[in-house]
Amino acid sequence: MKLLWLLLGLHALSNSSTPKQPNIVFIVADDMGYQDVGFRGSNIRTPNIDRLAREGVILENHYVMSVCAPTRASLMTGRYPIRTGFWKGNLNSVEKFGLGLKEILLPEMLKRNGYITHGVGKWHCGAYSWDHTPAKRGFHTFFGLFQGAQDYYSHRHQDWLDFREDYYDAHGHFVDDIRDDLDDRYNTYLFTNRSVELIRNHDKTRPLFLYLAYTAPHGPDQASVEDMETFTSDLNQNYTRRYATMVSIMDEGIGMVANKLKEQGMMNNTILVFTSDNGARFSSHGSNYPLRGGKGTVLEGGVRGVTFVNSPLLQKTGYTNTNLHHVTDWYATFQK
């Protein structure tokens, strides 16, 4: 935690119209390989990730857990999976388990400190009861899926629809809106568009916490022929092109989010973090080279995530930090 805080070394802003706390935009890729970005030599097109990483600080030794749910639980609590029950791995769709209700999660902590909090994308921290779901765990709004994966177009998981919009109405009543009107709309685009909308409509007198958890490039490997032509016309094999396109669509979305922050005059007081929840899975066409192992292993390829921080508030930028960091560090860092 101290290493991360020293890394950030945030400057205080004197503009009275700017909230004292910085905005936080935390972006998580799903099952993305260590080498699946341009700045690590990949031929996958990631110009926005590359630019933001090079303009910020690349965290070379940022460690996560080896599969999805434990990493997300660790981020949300600042605690290791052995403390939260997520040591056993991922949750299945009918499991009667989730993050303990006595845990004060990251969005709840930030909400208590005056933040407007929005969750977009993948939750995967338990939906055993309504009290375990994101809008009951500190997010003012949630737009996305509760489970660990879904069809990118039908938004179904094991034959049931898992795409919802949760919020509180003007009377403070909880609303769970199952979005059955989004069929055939690619979820990466949906997550990006919602994030851009939230930034556009944000009350700038209060700090923003936006948790944008893409499902890309987690399976199933899906992308339209049109998008494959746009992003990967220089690649030969269809299965490689499909995976690369999923990454590039996410990269385009990250660029749109960063641009909207600038357009709204918010970027000068924003910390933008990008990481992957674990390495690429062996059955995918991602690459963890030169690391050994992949998702589900404790080898470096499974637990070293592509990670960077971008912020005008950083005292030093444009370099690679080789100190040891862990996904649990972020909670205490943002608590400061």
Secondary structure, DSSP 8 states (H G I E B T S, - for coil): -HHHHHHH-------TTS-SS-EEEEEEESS--TT-SGGGT-SS--HHHHHHHHHSEEEEEEE--SSHHHHHHHHHHSS-HHHHTGGG----TT-S--S-TTS--HHHHHHHTT-EEEEEEE--S--SSGGGSGGGTT-SEEEEESSS---TTT-EETTEE--EEEEE-TTS-EEEEE-TT-TTS-HHHHHHHHHHHHHHT--TTS-EEEEEE--TTSSS----HHHHHHHHTT---HHHHHHHHHHHHHHHHHHHHHHHHHHTT-GGGEEEEEEESS---TTSS---TTS---TTSSSHHHHB---EEE-TT-SS-SEEEEEEEETTHHHHHHH-
